[in-house]
Amino acid sequence: MSKKKKMSSDKQSNQKDKLRMEPWISMRSGVIIIAITSIGMAVLTAIQAVPAMGWVEGILWGLLFGALIWVIFFGMNFLNRFLRR
């Protein structure tokens, strides 16, 4: 009976190792993707906002939306590290 218990605990530990999540892209690639996304979001938002609000306010809205992409990225990164200790 002890052999069965030992084998079942080995199977459980192997299953837990398989369930660990590996990152599917590196942190460097993620930062590059977020940089491109935030610049694109800032430009697109500014292009849409400038005719309606003027140059200064339109550019500020674009910068705000571009910065919010970074806030979301680092906030989720912090939350993930906090929950997966």
C-alpha positions in Angstrom: 0.0 0.0 0.0 2.8 2.4 0.7 4.1 2.0 -2.9 0.7 3.1 -4.2 0.6 6.1 -2.0 4.2 7.0 -3.0 3.4 6.6 -6.7 0.2 8.7 -6.4 2.1 11.5 -4.6 4.8 11.5 -7.4 2.1 11.8 -10.0 0.5 14.7 -8.1 3.9 16.5 -7.9 4.5 15.9 -11.7 1.0 17.3 -12.4 1.7 20.4 -10.3 5.0 21.0 -12.2 3.1 20.8 -15.5 0.5 23.3 -14.3 3.1 26.0 -13.6 2.8 28.7 -16.2 5.8 29.7 -18.2 5.9 33.1 -19.8 5.1 32.9 -23.5 7.1 36.0 -24.4 10.1 37.6 -22.7 9.8 40.8 -20.6 12.0 42.6 -23.2 9.6 41.6 -26.0 6.6 42.7 -23.8 8.1 46.1 -23.2 8.8 46.6 -26.9 5.2 45.6 -27.7 3.8 48.0 -25.1 6.0 50.8 -26.3 4.7 50.4 -29.9 1.1 50.1 -28.7 1.3 53.2 -26.4 2.9 55.3 -29.1 0.2 54.2 -31.6 -2.6 54.8 -29.1 -1.2 58.3 -28.3 -0.9 59.2 -32.0 -4.4 57.9 -32.9 -6.0 59.6 -30.0 -4.3 62.9 -30.7 -5.3 62.7 -34.4 -8.9 62.2 -33.4 -8.9 64.8 -30.6 -7.0 67.7 -32.2 -9.8 68.8 -34.7 -12.4 68.7 -31.9 -10.5 70.3 -29.0 -7.5 72.1 -30.4 -3.8 71.2 -30.6 -2.8 71.5 -26.9 -5.7 69.6 -25.4 -5.7 67.0 -28.2 -2.0 66.2 -27.7 -2.5 66.1 -23.9 -5.3 63.6 -24.3 -3.1 61.5 -26.6 -0.3 61.5 -24.1 -2.7 60.6 -21.3 -4.0 57.5 -23.3 -0.4 56.5 -24.2 0.6 56.7 -20.5 -2.4 54.7 -19.4 -1.2 51.8 -21.5 2.0 51.8 -19.4 0.0 52.1 -16.1 -2.2 49.1 -17.1 0.9 47.1 -18.1 2.9 47.7 -14.9 -0.2 47.4 -12.7 -1.0 44.0 -14.1 2.6 43.0 -13.8 2.6 44.0 -10.1 -0.6 42.3 -9.4 0.6 39.1 -11.1 3.8 39.1 -9.0 1.8 39.8 -5.8 -0.7 36.9 -6.4 1.9 34.3 -7.6 4.4 34.5 -4.8 
